[in-house]
């Protein structure tokens, strides 16, 4: 896992995974159905 940034590469990957999971899970906790309604065209 030692790439261009050396030892920081592993932490960058871990942070990226956590950020993606956070970005995907948060809308589900904060008004998931309400946020998805316009996307599906529901009233």
ZADREN-620315 format. One record per atom (N, C-alpha, C): atom name; x, y negated, z; chain; residue number from 1. Coordinates in nm, 2 decimals. Example, Ala and Ser with C-alpha at 12.3 -4.5 7.8 and 13.67 -1.06 7.14 Angstrom:
BEGIN
<site><atom>N</atom><u>1.32</u><v>0.57</v><w>0.78</w><kette>A</kette><nr>1</nr></site>
<site><atom>CA</atom><u>1.23</u><v>0.45</v><w>0.78</w><kette>A</kette><nr>1</nr></site>
<site><atom>C</atom><u>1.32</u><v>0.33</v><w>0.78</w><kette>A</kette><nr>1</nr></site>
<site><atom>N</atom><u>1.28</u><v>0.22</v><w>0.71</w><kette>A</kette><nr>2</nr></site>
<site><atom>CA</atom><u>1.37</u><v>0.11</v><w>0.71</w><kette>A</kette><nr>2</nr></site>
<site><atom>C</atom><u>1.29</u><v>0.00</v><w>0.79</w><kette>A</kette><nr>2</nr></site>
END
This chain:
BEGIN
<site><atom>N</atom><u>0.08</u><v>0.12</v><w>0.00</w><kette>A</kette><nr>1</nr></site>
<site><atom>CA</atom><u>0.00</u><v>0.00</v><w>0.00</w><kette>A</kette><nr>1</nr></site>
<site><atom>C</atom><u>0.09</u><v>-0.13</v><w>0.00</w><kette>A</kette><nr>1</nr></site>
<site><atom>N</atom><u>0.22</u><v>-0.11</v><w>-0.01</w><kette>A</kette><nr>2</nr></site>
<site><atom>CA</atom><u>0.31</u><v>-0.23</v><w>-0.01</w><kette>A</kette><nr>2</nr></site>
<site><atom>C</atom><u>0.32</u><v>-0.28</v><w>-0.15</w><kette>A</kette><nr>2</nr></site>
<site><atom>N</atom><u>0.25</u><v>-0.39</v><w>-0.18</w><kette>A</kette><nr>3</nr></site>
<site><atom>CA</atom><u>0.25</u><v>-0.45</v><w>-0.31</w><kette>A</kette><nr>3</nr></site>
<site><atom>C</atom><u>0.32</u><v>-0.58</v><w>-0.31</w><kette>A</kette><nr>3</nr></site>
<site><atom>N</atom><u>0.27</u><v>-0.68</v><w>-0.38</w><kette>A</kette><nr>4</nr></site>
<site><atom>CA</atom><u>0.33</u><v>-0.81</v><w>-0.40</w><kette>A</kette><nr>4</nr></site>
<site><atom>C</atom><u>0.34</u><v>-0.88</v><w>-0.26</w><kette>A</kette><nr>4</nr></site>
<site><atom>N</atom><u>0.24</u><v>-0.86</v><w>-0.18</w><kette>A</kette><nr>5</nr></site>
<site><atom>CA</atom><u>0.25</u><v>-0.93</v><w>-0.05</w><kette>A</kette><nr>5</nr></site>
<site><atom>C</atom><u>0.31</u><v>-0.85</v><w>0.06</w><kette>A</kette><nr>5</nr></site>
<site><atom>N</atom><u>0.37</u><v>-0.74</v><w>0.03</w><kette>A</kette><nr>6</nr></site>
<site><atom>CA</atom><u>0.44</u><v>-0.66</v><w>0.13</w><kette>A</kette><nr>6</nr></site>
<site><atom>C</atom><u>0.34</u><v>-0.60</v><w>0.24</w><kette>A</kette><nr>6</nr></site>
<site><atom>N</atom><u>0.37</u><v>-0.62</v><w>0.36</w><kette>A</kette><nr>7</nr></site>
<site><atom>CA</atom><u>0.29</u><v>-0.57</v><w>0.47</w><kette>A</kette><nr>7</nr></site>
<site><atom>C</atom><u>0.15</u><v>-0.63</v><w>0.48</w><kette>A</kette><nr>7</nr></site>
<site><atom>N</atom><u>0.13</u><v>-0.74</v><w>0.42</w><kette>A</kette><nr>8</nr></site>
<site><atom>CA</atom><u>0.00</u><v>-0.81</v><w>0.43</w><kette>A</kette><nr>8</nr></site>
<site><atom>C</atom><u>-0.10</u><v>-0.74</v><w>0.33</w><kette>A</kette><nr>8</nr></site>
<site><atom>N</atom><u>-0.05</u><v>-0.66</v><w>0.24</w><kette>A</kette><nr>9</nr></site>
<site><atom>CA</atom><u>-0.14</u><v>-0.60</v><w>0.14</w><kette>A</kette><nr>9</nr></site>
<site><atom>C</atom><u>-0.25</u><v>-0.52</v><w>0.20</w><kette>A</kette><nr>9</nr></site>
<site><atom>N</atom><u>-0.21</u><v>-0.44</v><w>0.30</w><kette>A</kette><nr>10</nr></site>
<site><atom>CA</atom><u>-0.31</u><v>-0.35</v><w>0.37</w><kette>A</kette><nr>10</nr></site>
<site><atom>C</atom><u>-0.41</u><v>-0.43</v><w>0.44</w><kette>A</kette><nr>10</nr></site>
<site><atom>N</atom><u>-0.37</u><v>-0.54</v><w>0.50</w><kette>A</kette><nr>11</nr></site>
<site><atom>CA</atom><u>-0.47</u><v>-0.62</v><w>0.57</w><kette>A</kette><nr>11</nr></site>
<site><atom>C</atom><u>-0.56</u><v>-0.69</v><w>0.48</w><kette>A</kette><nr>11</nr></site>
<site><atom>N</atom><u>-0.50</u><v>-0.73</v><w>0.36</w><kette>A</kette><nr>12</nr></site>
<site><atom>CA</atom><u>-0.58</u><v>-0.80</v><w>0.26</w><kette>A</kette><nr>12</nr></site>
<site><atom>C</atom><u>-0.69</u><v>-0.70</v><w>0.21</w><kette>A</kette><nr>12</nr></site>
<site><atom>N</atom><u>-0.66</u><v>-0.58</v><w>0.19</w><kette>A</kette><nr>13</nr></site>
<site><atom>CA</atom><u>-0.75</u><v>-0.48</v><w>0.14</w><kette>A</kette><nr>13</nr></site>
<site><atom>C</atom><u>-0.86</u><v>-0.45</v><w>0.25</w><kette>A</kette><nr>13</nr></site>
<site><atom>N</atom><u>-0.82</u><v>-0.44</v><w>0.37</w><kette>A</kette><nr>14</nr></site>
<site><atom>CA</atom><u>-0.91</u><v>-0.42</v><w>0.48</w><kette>A</kette><nr>14</nr></site>
<site><atom>C</atom><u>-1.01</u><v>-0.54</v><w>0.49</w><kette>A</kette><nr>14</nr></site>
<site><atom>N</atom><u>-0.95</u><v>-0.66</v><w>0.48</w><kette>A</kette><nr>15</nr></site>
<site><atom>CA</atom><u>-1.03</u><v>-0.78</v><w>0.49</w><kette>A</kette><nr>15</nr></site>
<site><atom>C</atom><u>-1.13</u><v>-0.79</v><w>0.38</w><kette>A</kette><nr>15</nr></site>
<site><atom>N</atom><u>-1.09</u><v>-0.75</v><w>0.26</w><kette>A</kette><nr>16</nr></site>
<site><atom>CA</atom><u>-1.17</u><v>-0.75</v><w>0.14</w><kette>A</kette><nr>16</nr></site>
<site><atom>C</atom><u>-1.29</u><v>-0.65</v><w>0.16</w><kette>A</kette><nr>16</nr></site>
<site><atom>N</atom><u>-1.26</u><v>-0.53</v><w>0.21</w><kette>A</kette><nr>17</nr></site>
<site><atom>CA</atom><u>-1.37</u><v>-0.43</v><w>0.23</w><kette>A</kette><nr>17</nr></site>
<site><atom>C</atom><u>-1.47</u><v>-0.49</v><w>0.33</w><kette>A</kette><nr>17</nr></site>
<site><atom>N</atom><u>-1.42</u><v>-0.54</v><w>0.44</w><kette>A</kette><nr>18</nr></site>
<site><atom>CA</atom><u>-1.51</u><v>-0.60</v><w>0.55</w><kette>A</kette><nr>18</nr></site>
<site><atom>C</atom><u>-1.59</u><v>-0.71</v><w>0.49</w><kette>A</kette><nr>18</nr></site>
<site><atom>N</atom><u>-1.53</u><v>-0.80</v><w>0.41</w><kette>A</kette><nr>19</nr></site>
<site><atom>CA</atom><u>-1.60</u><v>-0.91</v><w>0.35</w><kette>A</kette><nr>19</nr></site>
<site><atom>C</atom><u>-1.71</u><v>-0.86</v><w>0.26</w><kette>A</kette><nr>19</nr></site>
<site><atom>N</atom><u>-1.68</u><v>-0.76</v><w>0.18</w><kette>A</kette><nr>20</nr></site>
<site><atom>CA</atom><u>-1.78</u><v>-0.71</v><w>0.08</w><kette>A</kette><nr>20</nr></site>
<site><atom>C</atom><u>-1.90</u><v>-0.65</v><w>0.16</w><kette>A</kette><nr>20</nr></site>
<site><atom>N</atom><u>-1.87</u><v>-0.57</v><w>0.26</w><kette>A</kette><nr>21</nr></site>
<site><atom>CA</atom><u>-1.97</u><v>-0.50</v><w>0.34</w><kette>A</kette><nr>21</nr></site>
<site><atom>C</atom><u>-2.05</u><v>-0.61</v><w>0.41</w><kette>A</kette><nr>21</nr></site>
<site><atom>N</atom><u>-1.99</u><v>-0.71</v><w>0.47</w><kette>A</kette><nr>22</nr></site>
<site><atom>CA</atom><u>-2.06</u><v>-0.82</v><w>0.53</w><kette>A</kette><nr>22</nr></site>
<site><atom>C</atom><u>-2.15</u><v>-0.90</v><w>0.44</w><kette>A</kette><nr>22</nr></site>
<site><atom>N</atom><u>-2.10</u><v>-0.92</v><w>0.32</w><kette>A</kette><nr>23</nr></site>
<site><atom>CA</atom><u>-2.18</u><v>-0.99</v><w>0.22</w><kette>A</kette><nr>23</nr></site>
<site><atom>C</atom><u>-2.30</u><v>-0.91</v><w>0.17</w><kette>A</kette><nr>23</nr></site>
<site><atom>N</atom><u>-2.29</u><v>-0.78</v><w>0.17</w><kette>A</kette><nr>24</nr></site>
<site><atom>CA</atom><u>-2.40</u><v>-0.69</v><w>0.13</w><kette>A</kette><nr>24</nr></site>
<site><atom>C</atom><u>-2.50</u><v>-0.67</v><w>0.24</w><kette>A</kette><nr>24</nr></site>
<site><atom>N</atom><u>-2.45</u><v>-0.66</v><w>0.37</w><kette>A</kette><nr>25</nr></site>
<site><atom>CA</atom><u>-2.54</u><v>-0.63</v><w>0.48</w><kette>A</kette><nr>25</nr></site>
<site><atom>C</atom><u>-2.61</u><v>-0.75</v><w>0.53</w><kette>A</kette><nr>25</nr></site>
<site><atom>N</atom><u>-2.55</u><v>-0.86</v><w>0.54</w><kette>A</kette><nr>26</nr></site>
<site><atom>CA</atom><u>-2.61</u><v>-0.98</v><w>0.60</w><kette>A</kette><nr>26</nr></site>
<site><atom>C</atom><u>-2.75</u><v>-1.02</v><w>0.54</w><kette>A</kette><nr>26</nr></site>
<site><atom>N</atom><u>-2.77</u><v>-1.02</v><w>0.41</w><kette>A</kette><nr>27</nr></site>
<site><atom>CA</atom><u>-2.90</u><v>-1.05</v><w>0.35</w><kette>A</kette><nr>27</nr></site>
<site><atom>C</atom><u>-3.01</u><v>-0.95</v><w>0.40</w><kette>A</kette><nr>27</nr></site>
<site><atom>N</atom><u>-2.97</u><v>-0.83</v><w>0.43</w><kette>A</kette><nr>28</nr></site>
<site><atom>CA</atom><u>-3.06</u><v>-0.73</v><w>0.47</w><kette>A</kette><nr>28</nr></site>
<site><atom>C</atom><u>-3.11</u><v>-0.76</v><w>0.61</w><kette>A</kette><nr>28</nr></site>
<site><atom>N</atom><u>-3.03</u><v>-0.82</v><w>0.70</w><kette>A</kette><nr>29</nr></site>
<site><atom>CA</atom><u>-3.07</u><v>-0.86</v><w>0.83</w><kette>A</kette><nr>29</nr></site>
<site><atom>C</atom><u>-3.14</u><v>-0.99</v><w>0.84</w><kette>A</kette><nr>29</nr></site>
<site><atom>N</atom><u>-3.11</u><v>-1.08</v><w>0.75</w><kette>A</kette><nr>30</nr></site>
<site><atom>CA</atom><u>-3.17</u><v>-1.21</v><w>0.75</w><kette>A</kette><nr>30</nr></site>
<site><atom>C</atom><u>-3.27</u><v>-1.23</v><w>0.63</w><kette>A</kette><nr>30</nr></site>
<site><atom>N</atom><u>-3.39</u><v>-1.18</v><w>0.65</w><kette>A</kette><nr>31</nr></site>
<site><atom>CA</atom><u>-3.49</u><v>-1.20</v><w>0.54</w><kette>A</kette><nr>31</nr></site>
<site><atom>C</atom><u>-3.46</u><v>-1.12</v><w>0.42</w><kette>A</kette><nr>31</nr></site>
<site><atom>N</atom><u>-3.43</u><v>-1.00</v><w>0.43</w><kette>A</kette><nr>32</nr></site>
<site><atom>CA</atom><u>-3.40</u><v>-0.92</v><w>0.31</w><kette>A</kette><nr>32</nr></site>
<site><atom>C</atom><u>-3.52</u><v>-0.91</v><w>0.21</w><kette>A</kette><nr>32</nr></site>
<site><atom>N</atom><u>-3.64</u><v>-0.87</v><w>0.26</w><kette>A</kette><nr>33</nr></site>
<site><atom>CA</atom><u>-3.76</u><v>-0.86</v><w>0.17</w><kette>A</kette><nr>33</nr></site>
<site><atom>C</atom><u>-3.79</u><v>-1.00</v><w>0.11</w><kette>A</kette><nr>33</nr></site>
<site><atom>N</atom><u>-3.78</u><v>-1.11</v><w>0.20</w><kette>A</kette><nr>34</nr></site>
<site><atom>CA</atom><u>-3.81</u><v>-1.24</v><w>0.15</w><kette>A</kette><nr>34</nr></site>
<site><atom>C</atom><u>-3.71</u><v>-1.29</v><w>0.04</w><kette>A</kette><nr>34</nr></site>
<site><atom>N</atom><u>-3.59</u><v>-1.25</v><w>0.06</w><kette>A</kette><nr>35</nr></site>
<site><atom>CA</atom><u>-3.48</u><v>-1.29</v><w>-0.04</w><kette>A</kette><nr>35</nr></site>
<site><atom>C</atom><u>-3.50</u><v>-1.21</v><w>-0.17</w><kette>A</kette><nr>35</nr></site>
<site><atom>N</atom><u>-3.55</u><v>-1.09</v><w>-0.16</w><kette>A</kette><nr>36</nr></site>
<site><atom>CA</atom><u>-3.56</u><v>-1.00</v><w>-0.28</w><kette>A</kette><nr>36</nr></site>
<site><atom>C</atom><u>-3.69</u><v>-1.02</v><w>-0.35</w><kette>A</kette><nr>36</nr></site>
<site><atom>N</atom><u>-3.79</u><v>-1.09</v><w>-0.28</w><kette>A</kette><nr>37</nr></site>
<site><atom>CA</atom><u>-3.92</u><v>-1.10</v><w>-0.35</w><kette>A</kette><nr>37</nr></site>
<site><atom>C</atom><u>-3.91</u><v>-1.18</v><w>-0.48</w><kette>A</kette><nr>37</nr></site>
<site><atom>N</atom><u>-3.85</u><v>-1.29</v><w>-0.49</w><kette>A</kette><nr>38</nr></site>
<site><atom>CA</atom><u>-3.84</u><v>-1.37</v><w>-0.62</w><kette>A</kette><nr>38</nr></site>
<site><atom>C</atom><u>-3.77</u><v>-1.28</v><w>-0.73</w><kette>A</kette><nr>38</nr></site>
<site><atom>N</atom><u>-3.68</u><v>-1.20</v><w>-0.69</w><kette>A</kette><nr>39</nr></site>
<site><atom>CA</atom><u>-3.60</u><v>-1.12</v><w>-0.79</w><kette>A</kette><nr>39</nr></site>
<site><atom>C</atom><u>-3.70</u><v>-1.02</v><w>-0.85</w><kette>A</kette><nr>39</nr></site>
<site><atom>N</atom><u>-3.79</u><v>-0.96</v><w>-0.77</w><kette>A</kette><nr>40</nr></site>
<site><atom>CA</atom><u>-3.88</u><v>-0.86</v><w>-0.83</w><kette>A</kette><nr>40</nr></site>
<site><atom>C</atom><u>-4.01</u><v>-0.93</v><w>-0.87</w><kette>A</kette><nr>40</nr></site>
<site><atom>N</atom><u>-4.03</u><v>-1.06</v><w>-0.85</w><kette>A</kette><nr>41</nr></site>
<site><atom>CA</atom><u>-4.15</u><v>-1.12</v><w>-0.90</w><kette>A</kette><nr>41</nr></site>
<site><atom>C</atom><u>-4.27</u><v>-1.10</v><w>-0.81</w><kette>A</kette><nr>41</nr></site>
<site><atom>N</atom><u>-4.25</u><v>-1.06</v><w>-0.68</w><kette>A</kette><nr>42</nr></site>
<site><atom>CA</atom><u>-4.36</u><v>-1.04</v><w>-0.59</w><kette>A</kette><nr>42</nr></site>
<site><atom>C</atom><u>-4.41</u><v>-1.17</v><w>-0.53</w><kette>A</kette><nr>42</nr></site>
<site><atom>N</atom><u>-4.54</u><v>-1.18</v><w>-0.50</w><kette>A</kette><nr>43</nr></site>
<site><atom>CA</atom><u>-4.59</u><v>-1.31</v><w>-0.45</w><kette>A</kette><nr>43</nr></site>
<site><atom>C</atom><u>-4.55</u><v>-1.32</v><w>-0.30</w><kette>A</kette><nr>43</nr></site>
END
